[in-house]
Amino acid sequence: MSVAALMRATKVVPVIVIDKAADAPPLARAFVASGITTIEITLRTAAGLEAIRRTIAEVPEIAVGAGTVTTGEELRTVHKAGVKFVVSPGCTPSLVEEAKAMGVPYLPGVVTPTELMIAAESGLACLKFFPAEPSGGTGMLRAWHSVFPNIAMVPTGGIDLKNAADYFSVPTVAAIGCSWVAPAKLIAEHAWDEIKSRCQQMMALAPKS
């Protein structure tokens, strides 16, 4: 399945920074119970890779992506682990080409029209807008929509209940990425019910089609 299809199917993509790999499977089950079908587990902590492996093995109902992938070595490692897609904070030609060669669905970050055009020239049709809020938010996405109407966007960074509906209303937004639904504190406390509640609140704002 393409990145764009995965994003449109799930609408909300929790972006997870996890300190204990053992917390990943029950967290993923909380997402599944909330109707979320896709998750991004970042490599920002030492537990990230093992959390990815455990979630893939123990919660097959959810599509696991690896986030904060910035090198070819990391790309190869998470591909071997079996991720469904790979996310980067930025976009480099070498990572685009390597992901293509491996057949790995790739979602790199862009923040300027030039970066978007370079990514589109490489054949990418779904891109992460990161960091969304500090970089112009929905105003920037609406301006891009008029000139790049066929590029699906996944805004990530600074999105929560206060502004999620505005992002969902932008025609090119396939899904939003957010850490608000499962911050590190709630994960550490095993507050699965609170996490489910947050997910349900966010999902209620998403378009139904």
N, C-alpha and C positions, 0 to 999 in steps of 0.2 A: 504493500500500500504506500502511496506517495505521502510526503510530509503534509501537503495541503489536505489530502483526504483524512489523514489522522487528526489534524487540527479541527477541521470542520465537524468531524464526528464527535469530538469531545467537548468543544467550546471553551472549557476551562482546563488549563494545564498547570497543576501545582508544580512549583519550582522548589525543590527540596535540598536543604543543606542539613545533612544528618551526621550526628556524632557517634552513634552506635548502630552498627549494621543490623543488629537483632531487632531494632525498632522498625526497620523498613517494611517487612511483610505485614505486620498488623496495621501500619499506617496505610499501606496500599489497599488493604481490605476495607479500611474506613472510606477511602476514595471510591472504591467500587460500589460500596453500599450507598454512596451519595450520587451515583450515576456518572461518575468521572471514569473515563476509559483510557486515559493517557497520563503519564507522569514523567517529569524530568528530574532525575537525581543528579545533582552536580558532583563534580570531582573536587570541590573546594575543601574537603576534609579527608583525612586518612581513611575514614570508613566508607567513603563514597563508592569506590569500586566494588567492595564486598557487598554493600547495600544493593547495588545494581544486580550482582550475581544472585543474591538471595531472593530478591523480589521476582526476578525472572523465573527462578526455580520453584518458588513457593506460591506465587500469585499469578498464574498464567492468564487470568482474565484481564489484566491490565497491560497496556503497551508501555514498555519502559524505554525511555530515552536517556542518554547521557549528556549532561550539561557541563559547561565550562571546559569544553575540549579545545585546547589551544595549540596542540602539537600533533605531528603525524604519529608519533609513538602512542599518544593517548588515543588517537583515532583508531589505530590498529588494535590496541588493547580492549577498548570497549566493543569494537566490532567482534572480536573473538569471544567476548562475554555474551554476545547475542542480543545487543540492543536493537530496537526497532527503528531508531533514528538518533541522530547526533546533533547537538546544539553547541554553537560557539558564540562568544560575546561579540566577535568581529568576523571579518571575511577576508581570507587570504587565498590567492590563486592556487597555491600548493595544496591547501586543505580541500578546496573545491575539487581539484583534479583527483586527489587521492580518494576522496569519498566517492566520486564518480566511478573510478576504476574498481573500487570494492563493491559498488552497487549499494552503498549505504545512503538512505534518505538523509539529507543534510539541511539543517536550518541554521544558517549563519546570521549574525547580527549586522545591521546597517543603521546608520544614523544621518546620512546625507544623501542627496539625490545622486551624486557621483558614485557612491558605494552601491546604491541600488542599481544603477545602470550597469556597473561592472558585473555585479552578481547576475543580473538578467542576461547579459551577454554570454555568461557561462552556462546558461540554460536553467537557472534556478527560478522557480515560479512562486515560491513561498519563502518569506524572509522574516526574521525576527527584528523588530524595532526596539532597540535597547541602547541606553536606558530611556524608556518611553517618556515618563513625566518630565525629567530634566531636559529632554531634547525637543520639546515642543508639543508633546502629548497629542490629543485629538486634532488640534489645529494643524499640526504638521501632517498627520495622516490624511486629513481632508484635502490639504493642498496637494499631496502626492497623488491622491485618488484621481484628480482631474487629468494628470499626465501619465500615470501608471495604473490604469484601471484594471489591468489583468494580472497584477502582482498581488497575491494574497499576503497579508501581514499578520504577524503575531506580536503585538505590543507587550512588552514585559518591563517591569521596573516602576514601582510606585503606584500600582493599581490595587484598589481595594473596593469595598462596597460603595464608597462615596463617589467614585468616578467610573466604575466598571460599565454602567449602562451607557455612558457617553462613548466609551470605546466600542462597545458592541454595536452602536448605531452607525459606525463608519462602514460603508459598504465593502471595503476591501479586507476588513478584519475577519479572519477565519477563526481565531480563538484568542484568548488572552492568557498570558503566563503570569502567575502571581505566587508570591510566597506568603501572602497574608493568610491564606486558608490554613497553613500549617507552619507557623514559625517555630524556631528551635525550642522555645520555652514549652510550648504545648506538646511537642514531640517528646521532650525529656520527661514531662509529667504524665505521658501516656494518656493525654486528654482526648481520646478518640471520639467521644461523643461531641465535644466542643468542635473538634476538627470537622466532623460530619456536618454539624450545624452550619459552620462557616461555608463549607462546600455547597450545601443546599441553598443557602442564601445567595451565593454567587451564581449558581446554576439557574436560579429563578430569574435572574436578570438577562440571561442569555437568550438570543432569538431561538424560536422553536423549530424553524425550518433549517 
